[in-house]
Amino acid sequence: MPNTRDVLTPDNLAMLQRIAETGSFAAAARQLGLVPSALTYRVRQIEDALDALLFDRSARQARPTDAGLELLREGRRLLEDVDAIANRVRRVATGWEPQLTLSVDGIISPTTILDLVEAFYAMAPPTRLKWRDGILSGTAEALASGHADLALGVTAGASNVAGLQSAPLGDLRFIFVVAPHHPLARAPEPISDATLRAHRMIAVADSALRGNVTIGILAGQDVFTVDNMRAKIQAQLRGLGGGFLPEPMVRPYIESGHLVARAVARPERTIAMCYQWGGPGAATPGRALQWWLAQLQSQATRRALLENHHHF
């Protein structure tokens, strides 16, 4: 019995489409330049491989059976996929990457990323985009390990991997915030380390910002560790603890009164943020990465990536 993969070829699927369109084996054979017996033989091979009758031969016309209709539907989709793949390959050959992966830290505005994604897709590029959250192994680690092509929201100077290229995004100020019903919302300012130690802190684990976020943890202090910035904000909104967060990210909550900023005795921290690309074995940037790097040349875009947190 013929193998299904041997018979479900693009040529055979197109032949079945032609039979259905003409309603006749003979007419389809004429249009395809085949002798009727050869076309009939090929149809029987397909039917044998699928163990299904595809055309009802009792009528004067070649009418597809239910199984035949299903194969025609799926076959049409497969033929469209083949055409789409051919188009993608042609365009990739012009310098577009098949896939571009962005490693995006939790401090970056998702709204701005999606604005950029929308503008990217408006060009109808053949490149598929993938968005990785910069948590656990870290934003820059995904780039250094070859799992990402562009890292957004890396602490400047945090990585010295060979081949990595870096450019500044801007400075990000971290402030200490708590919910208005948290005891530290009423503590005298500036709040001392001794007072902070008596209260739970919320920390983000294993992101590229782990040093910046957890550096405020004091010896013996209770810590609730979460996986990302969104969870950290939600925990602090509930009053489960206090912690340092990027000022632009919490600005809407402070303005609405859902969080309050508190002065602490330790120095305020402003972190220089950057974006990175390249890395070990990295080739010359393709057209997709070139487009993203060109957008990042805009100061307004860089500022929006750090500050546009008013909509989630």
N, C-alpha and C positions, 0 to 999 in steps of 0.2 A: 504493500500500500504506500502511495506517495506520502512524503513528509509534508505537514501543513506549511512549514516555512518554505519548502521548495515550490509549493503551488501558489501561495498567497503573495505573489510578486506584484510589484506595481504594474507590470505589463498585463498580467492576468486580471488584476482588479479593474484596470481600465477597459479591458475586453468585456468583462461582465457588465460594466456601466454601459458600454456601447450596445450590447445585446438588449439590455433593459430599455434603452432609449429608442432603439429601432423597432423593438418588439419582434425581431426575427433573427434567427441564427444566420440565415442566408444573407440578409441585408448587412448584418454586422460583419460577416466574413468579407463581403465585397468592399465595405468601407475600410477594413483593416488590411486588405490585400492578401487574405488567406483563402485557401480552398475550404468549403464548408466542413468537410470531414476533419480537417486539422483543428478547426475551431471547436467542433463537437467533441473531439478527443480531449482537448484541453479542458473543456467544461467538465467532462466525466472524471478527469484526473482530480480536479478540485473537489468534486462531489465525493469521490472515493476517499480522499484525504480527510474530508470533514464528516464523512458518513452522513451526508444530508443531501436531499434533492433541492437544487437551487431554482430550477425552472420547471413549471408545469408544461409538459409537452403534449398534453391531451387536447389543448385548445389550438386554434389555428395560429395564434400568436404565442411567442415565448414569454409567458407571464411569470414573474418571480413568485416563488413560494414565500411563506412567512420567513423561513430560514434565509431564503435568497434576499428578501428585503432587508433583513438585519445585516447580512454581509455587505450589501450595497451601501447601506448607511455607514457602517464602520469603515468600509473600503474607501468611501468618499473622504471620510475624515483622515484616513491614513495617507491617501494621495495628497490631500492638502498639507499634511504634516511633512511629507517628502518634499513638496515644493517649498514649504517654509524653511526646512532645513537647508535646502540648496541656496535659498536667498540669504540665510544667515551666514553660511560658509563663504559665499561670495563677498559679503560685507565684512566679515572677520578678516578675510584676505586683504582688505584695504587698510588694515591696521587697528580695527576695533577688537577689544578683548572679548572672548566668549562670556566671561563673568568678571564682575568687579565686586569685591567684598569690602564693605566699610566696617571698621571697628569703631563703635561710637560709645564714648564714655557717658556715664549717667549724668554728668554735669552739662552735657550738650543739649540744646533745645531740640526736642523731637519735631516741633512745628517747623523750625527752620530746615531741618534735614528733609522733611517731607516736601517743603517748598522747592528745595533743590532737586529732589527726586522727580517731582512733577515737571520741572523745567528740563531735566535730563530726558525723561520719557517723551517730552513734546518733540524732540528731534527724531523720534522713532529709531533709536540706535539698535543694533543687533545684540548689544551687551546686556546680559542679565545682571541685575543688581541683587546683592545680598547684604543685609544689615545685621551685624553681630553686636549684641550689647557688650560693652566693655566691663565685664564683671568676672569674678572668679580668677581666671588666669591673667586678667588685666588687659587694658586697652592696647598698650604697646606690645605686650607679649604675643598677641595674635598676629601682629605685623612681623615681628622678629622670627616667629615660627613658620611663616609662610601661609598662615590661614587668613590673612587679610592683605589688602593692597593699599589701604589708606586708613590711618588711625587719627581720630579726631578727639581732642581733649586729653592729651598726654602732658604730664608734668614736665616742664622744660628741664633738660639735663638728667632726666630719670633713666635714660637708656643710652648706651654707647655702643650698640651693636654695629658691626662693620657694614657699611653700605647704606645705613639709614640716613635719610635726609629729613631735615626738620625746619619748620618755619613757625613764627609766633602767631598765636591766635589772639592773645591779649592777657591782661592781668585779671585774676578773679579773687575777690575779697570774700573770705569766710567769716561769718559772724555767728555768735552763740545765740541760739533761740530756744524758747520753751513755749509750751501752751500757756494761755493766761491763767488757767487753774492750777498750774504746776507750782509747788512751793518756791522754786527759784524765781518765779515771776515777781515775788514780793521781797526777795532778799536784798539787803543793802548793796549798792554798787560802789566800786567795782567788786564783783563776787570773787572771793579769795579761793585759792586751791583747797584750803581746809573745808570750806563750805561746799565746793563742788564735789569733793571726795565722798561726801555723805549722800550723794544722789546718783541714781543710775544714769549712764550715758548710752546713747544710741550710736552705733558705729557700723560703717559699711565694710564688709569683709572682701579681701582679695581683689579689689579693683585696682586700677593703676593709681588711684588716689589714696590707697590705704594708709600711706604714711601721713598724708595731710589730714585725713578724716579721723584717724585713731591716735594721732599724736597727742591729742588732748586728754587721753585716758590716763588717769593717775593710778599709782600702785595701790592695789587692794580695792579699787573702785568697781562697783557692779556695772556690768556691760551687757546690753542686749544687742547682739550682732545680727544684721540683716544683709540681704544679698544685693540690694540696689538702692539708689537714691530715692526712688518713689516710695519704697517701703520705709525708709528712714524718715521721710517727711510725714508719712501717715502715722508712724509710731510716735513722733513728736507732737503731732496734732492731737493725739489721744492723751498726751501727758504721760506717756510711758517712760520718758526720760528726756534729757536735754542733749544738745550737741551742736557742733559747728556745721553750718551749711552755706553753700554759695549764696551771697546776698541777692543776686538777680533771681535765683530760683525760689527764694522765700519771700521776696518783695510783695507779691500779690497777697500772701497770707498775713503778712505784717499789716498791709494797708487795710485788709478786711477785719483785722483784730483777732484772727485765728491763731496767730503766733506773735510773740513779743521778743524783740531783740534786747539782750542784756549785756552790759559791759562787764568784762571779766578782768581780773588783775593781770593775767598773762598778756603778752603783746598780741595785738591783732595780726592775723595772718593774711597776706596777699600772695597768691601763688601765680607764677608766670606759666601760662598754658600754651601748648603748641599743637601742631598737627605734623604727622610724619608719614613718609612713604619710602619705598625702596626696601632695603634689607639684603640679607644674604642671597646671592644669585639673582637679584632682581634685574629684569631687562629694562630697556628704555621704555618709559611710560607709553602705553598705548593711547589711542584717541579718547577712550572713556576717562582714564585717569588724568590725561591732559585737560579734559573739560573740567573735571572737579578741581584740579589745581588752579585753573584759570579763575573759577568762581571764588576761590579762597584768596585771590589777589585783592578782592574788594574788601576794604575796611568795614563797610556796612554789613557785609555778609559775615565776616569774622565776629563783629560785635553781636549780631543777631544770634549766632550760634551759642554765644555765652549768656546772652541777656534775654532772649525772647521766650520767657517762661510764663507768659500771662495766660496761655491757652495750652491745655494738655490733651 
